[in-house]
């Protein structure tokens, strides 16, 4: 079986580029590599970075695309590679015409949600939001939809829920876990500086806990952020002596920061199932998520805390940082949870089971205005 992906940043993750960023892109690389190790043929198309003659890393073939109009380049790539499946992650208005290109070539399509807003079709697009019918049409015509948790599936339009399955996030196992008694007593915060990530709340918490160091990894961005927002936040970070701001760092350094932390703090208002949570739990680092708990995993499996308010977060951070013994107990739960639910074996099994459900279980609608109205 052969699967294709198209994403420039996946190649950056594969070669260990310090410029790589994005949880969805890292997820695609880990999934591609895991499928290749399981015997799949995997081809990833990218317009930038890949050598002219292509590259192969951990069994994944990287193909250099031309720099012409992307739909034409995608057509050429699929026609040349002839995959059985085309996997796409994240909402994009181009997914509608992309699915039609795939169908023209006899390639089946998979859409995979990356954040919760991806399943709210009229609100999913940040760029060109008025093009949401194209995105919706792509989902309607996709052969398979993967979501990260049951909450996402329940918010899909009813006519799409039947072809949706849960595909857990994937994370590489951390071989050596540092006991919490040997860690630095700092709190890690890792994210791009977007409003939805609420770095302003991190600043509020840090001001209330001057005795605790907060190590922040993540740079300003113009994606899902107003111009100048990130720069303003950086200035506030630098005004506080207990915030160690490292800016955008290489993926390995961000993971290392999480692995050595007393805990990982998330102040985000919106996520999917964050890859940073999985990296933390794989390393035995508790997660404190201010509001969000996908699938109630933190509460059900004792993987950290969900305080709900800034005041409770301040209390719980102080308590957790002061107790290495309690953090080691959480670490044991976290490692077990990751092995059972988010290992390469668990995720590739879920992937294969999900696409097996495609055969003859649903009818792919033909184009009509009525079909879009029903979404």
C-alpha positions in Angstrom: 0.0 0.0 0.0 1.3 3.4 -0.9 0.4 6.8 0.7 1.4 10.3 -0.4 1.7 13.6 1.6 2.4 17.1 0.3 4.1 19.4 2.8 7.3 21.4 2.8 7.8 21.5 6.6 7.7 17.7 6.9 11.0 17.6 5.1 12.4 20.1 7.5 11.5 17.9 10.4 12.9 14.8 8.6 16.4 16.4 8.2 16.3 18.0 11.7 16.2 21.5 10.5 16.1 24.1 13.3 13.7 26.1 11.1 11.0 23.4 11.4 7.9 24.4 13.4 4.3 23.3 13.7 2.7 20.5 15.6 0.7 19.3 12.6 3.8 19.1 10.4 5.8 17.2 13.0 2.8 14.8 13.4 2.8 14.1 9.7 6.6 13.3 9.7 6.2 10.9 12.6 3.2 9.2 11.0 5.0 8.9 7.6 8.0 7.4 9.3 6.0 5.0 11.3 4.0 3.8 8.3 7.2 3.3 6.3 8.7 1.2 9.2 5.5 -0.9 9.1 6.0 -1.6 5.4 4.0 1.1 3.7 5.5 2.9 0.6 5.5 6.6 1.6 6.1 9.6 -0.7 6.2 13.2 0.5 6.1 16.0 -2.1 7.7 19.4 -1.2 8.5 22.5 -3.2 11.4 23.7 -1.1 14.4 22.1 0.4 14.3 18.7 -1.2 17.3 18.0 -3.6 16.5 17.9 -7.3 16.9 14.1 -7.4 14.8 13.6 -4.2 15.8 12.2 -0.9 15.1 9.2 1.3 15.0 9.4 5.1 14.0 6.5 7.4 12.3 4.8 4.5 10.2 7.9 3.5 10.8 9.1 -0.1 10.9 12.9 -0.6 10.1 14.2 -4.0 10.9 17.7 -5.2 7.9 19.5 -6.7 8.2 22.3 -9.2 7.4 25.9 -8.3 4.5 26.4 -10.7 0.8 26.7 -9.7 0.3 24.3 -6.8 -2.7 22.4 -8.1 -0.9 21.6 -11.3 2.1 20.5 -9.4 0.0 18.3 -7.1 -1.6 16.7 -10.2 1.8 15.9 -11.6 3.1 14.5 -8.3 0.1 12.2 -7.9 0.2 11.1 -11.5 3.8 10.2 -11.2 3.7 8.5 -7.8 0.3 6.8 -8.2 -0.4 6.3 -4.5 -3.4 4.4 -3.1 -4.1 7.2 -0.6 -3.4 10.9 -0.3 -3.2 12.1 3.3 -3.9 15.8 4.1 -3.9 17.5 7.5 -5.3 21.0 8.5 -8.2 23.0 7.0 -7.5 24.5 3.6 -9.7 25.8 0.9 -7.6 24.0 -1.7 -8.7 20.7 -0.3 -11.9 20.8 -2.4 -10.1 21.0 -5.8 -7.4 18.7 -4.5 -9.8 15.9 -3.8 -11.2 16.3 -7.3 -7.7 16.0 -8.8 -7.2 12.8 -6.7 -10.4 11.3 -7.9 -9.5 12.1 -11.5 -6.4 10.0 -11.0 -8.1 7.2 -9.0 -6.4 8.1 -5.7 -8.4 7.8 -2.5 -8.2 10.8 0.0 -7.8 11.2 3.7 -8.4 14.4 5.6 -7.0 14.6 9.2 -8.1 17.3 11.6 -5.3 19.1 13.4 -7.3 21.5 15.7 -10.8 21.6 17.0 -11.8 24.4 14.6 -11.2 22.1 11.6 -14.5 20.4 12.3 -16.5 23.7 12.4 -16.5 24.1 8.7 -17.7 27.7 8.3 -15.1 28.9 10.8 -12.1 26.6 10.0 -10.2 28.8 7.5 -8.0 31.6 8.8 -6.9 32.6 5.3 -9.7 33.2 2.8 -12.5 32.3 5.3 -15.1 33.1 2.5 -13.8 30.0 0.7 -15.1 27.6 3.3 -17.5 25.9 0.8 -14.5 24.7 -1.1 -13.0 23.2 2.1 -16.4 21.7 3.1 -16.7 20.2 -0.4 -13.4 18.6 0.0 -14.5 16.9 3.3 -17.7 15.8 1.7 -15.9 14.1 -1.1 -13.0 12.7 1.0 -12.9 9.0 1.3 -11.9 9.1 5.0 -11.8 11.6 7.8 -9.6 11.2 10.8 -10.2 13.3 14.0 -8.1 13.5 17.1 -10.7 12.8 19.7 -14.4 12.1 20.1 -15.3 15.7 20.7 -14.1 16.6 17.3 -16.1 13.8 15.7 -19.3 14.9 17.5 -19.0 18.4 16.1 -18.6 17.3 12.5 -21.8 17.7 10.4 -23.9 14.6 10.9 -23.5 13.5 7.2 -19.7 13.4 7.7 -19.6 11.6 11.0 -20.0 8.1 9.5 -16.7 8.2 7.7 -14.8 9.7 10.6 -12.5 7.7 12.9 -10.2 8.7 15.8 -6.5 8.7 14.9 -4.5 9.5 18.1 -1.5 11.7 18.0 1.8 10.0 17.7 5.0 10.5 19.6 8.4 8.9 19.7 9.2 7.1 22.9 11.7 8.9 25.2 14.2 6.2 26.1 15.6 7.8 29.3 13.3 9.7 31.6 15.0 12.0 34.1 13.7 11.6 37.6 12.0 14.8 38.9 14.5 15.0 41.8 17.2 15.6 39.2 15.3 18.2 37.2 15.4 22.0 37.2 12.4 23.4 39.0 11.2 25.4 36.1 7.9 25.5 34.2 8.0 25.1 30.4 5.7 26.9 28.0 6.1 26.0 24.3 4.0 27.5 21.5 4.1 30.1 18.8 3.0 33.6 20.0 -0.6 33.7 18.8 -3.5 35.2 20.7 -5.3 31.8 20.9 -2.3 30.4 22.8 -2.8 33.1 25.5 0.8 34.1 26.3 -0.8 37.1 28.1 -2.1 34.6 30.7 1.3 33.1 31.1 2.6 36.6 31.9 -0.1 37.0 34.5 0.8 33.7 36.1 4.5 34.4 36.1 4.0 37.7 37.8 2.1 35.9 40.6 4.9 33.4 41.0 8.2 35.4 41.1 10.0 32.6 42.9 9.5 30.2 39.9 11.3 30.3 36.6 9.3 30.0 33.4 11.2 28.9 30.3 9.4 30.0 27.1 10.1 28.6 23.6 8.3 30.1 20.6 8.6 33.1 18.3 6.2 35.7 16.9 4.2 34.7 13.8 1.7 36.3 11.4 -0.4 33.1 11.2 -3.5 33.4 13.4 -2.0 36.5 15.0 -2.4 40.2 14.5 0.7 42.1 13.2 2.8 43.2 16.1 1.1 41.0 18.7 4.1 38.6 19.1 6.6 41.4 19.4 4.6 43.1 22.1 4.4 39.8 24.1 8.2 39.3 23.7 8.8 42.8 25.2 6.6 41.8 28.2 8.5 38.5 28.6 11.8 40.3 28.7 10.5 42.7 31.4 10.0 39.9 33.9 13.1 38.4 35.6 11.6 35.0 36.1 10.7 34.4 32.4 13.6 33.0 30.4 12.6 33.7 26.9 14.4 31.6 24.3 12.5 32.6 21.2 12.0 30.2 18.3 14.2 27.2 18.9 15.0 24.0 17.0 12.4 21.2 17.6 15.0 19.1 19.5 15.7 22.0 21.9 12.0 22.5 22.5 11.5 18.9 23.3 14.6 18.9 25.5 13.2 21.9 27.4 10.0 19.9 28.0 11.9 16.8 29.1 13.8 18.5 31.8 11.0 20.7 33.1 9.1 20.2 36.4 5.9 20.6 34.3 4.5 21.9 31.0 2.0 24.7 31.2 -0.6 25.3 28.5 -2.7 28.5 28.6 -4.3 28.0 25.2 -8.0 28.7 24.5 -8.1 26.4 21.5 -6.2 23.2 20.6 -6.7 19.8 19.0 -4.7 17.2 20.9 -1.4 19.1 21.3 1.8 17.4 20.3 3.5 19.2 23.2 1.3 17.3 25.6 2.4 14.0 24.1 6.1 15.0 24.2 5.7 15.9 27.8 4.0 12.7 28.9 6.5 10.6 26.9 9.2 12.2 29.0 7.3 11.9 32.2 6.6 15.6 32.5 3.2 16.5 34.0 0.9 18.8 32.0 -1.0 21.7 33.5 -3.6 22.9 31.0 -5.5 25.9 32.2 -8.8 25.1 30.5 -8.5 22.3 27.9 -8.4 18.6 28.4 -9.0 16.7 25.2 -10.9 13.5 25.8 -10.5 14.3 29.5 -7.2 12.5 29.3 -5.5 14.6 32.0 -8.3 14.0 34.5 -9.0 10.3 33.6 -5.4 9.1 33.6 -3.9 11.4 36.3 -1.5 13.1 33.8 -1.4 16.6 35.4 -4.0 19.1 36.4 -6.7 21.3 34.7 -7.1 24.2 37.2 -9.7 26.2 35.2 -8.7 29.6 36.6 -5.4 31.6 36.9 -5.8 31.7 40.7 -6.0 27.9 41.0 -3.2 27.5 38.4 -0.9 29.7 40.6 -1.6 27.5 43.6 -1.2 24.2 41.8 2.1 25.2 40.0 3.6 26.1 43.4 2.4 22.8 44.9 3.7 20.7 42.0 7.0 22.4 41.7 7.6 21.8 45.4 6.9 18.1 45.2 9.2 16.0 43.0 7.6 12.8 44.5 4.2 13.8 43.3 5.5 14.6 39.9 7.3 11.2 39.7 3.9 9.6 40.4 2.3 11.5 37.5 5.3 10.6 35.3 4.6 6.9 35.8 0.9 7.3 34.7 2.0 9.5 31.8 4.5 6.9 30.4 1.9 4.1 30.6 -0.7 6.2 28.9 1.6 7.1 26.0 2.6 3.5 25.5 -1.0 2.3 25.3 -2.5 5.1 23.3 0.1 7.1 21.3 3.0 4.9 20.5 3.9 4.2 16.8 2.3 0.8 17.0 -0.9 2.0 18.5 -1.3 4.9 16.0 -0.4 2.9 12.9 -2.9 0.2 14.0 -5.6 2.8 14.4 -4.7 4.2 11.0 -5.0 0.9 9.2 -8.2 0.0 11.0 -9.7 3.3 10.1 -9.0 3.0 6.3 -10.3 -0.6 6.3 -13.7 0.9 7.3 -13.8 2.9 4.1 -14.7 0.1 1.7 -18.3 0.3 0.6 -19.5 2.0 3.8 -20.5 5.3 2.4 -21.4 6.9 -0.8 -19.2 9.8 -2.0 -21.7 12.5 -3.2 -21.5 14.2 -6.5 -21.3 17.9 -6.7 -24.5 19.9 -6.0 -25.5 23.0 -4.1 -27.9 21.0 -2.0 -25.0 18.8 -0.7 -23.2 21.9 0.5 -26.3 23.4 2.1 -26.8 20.2 4.2 -23.4 20.5 5.8 
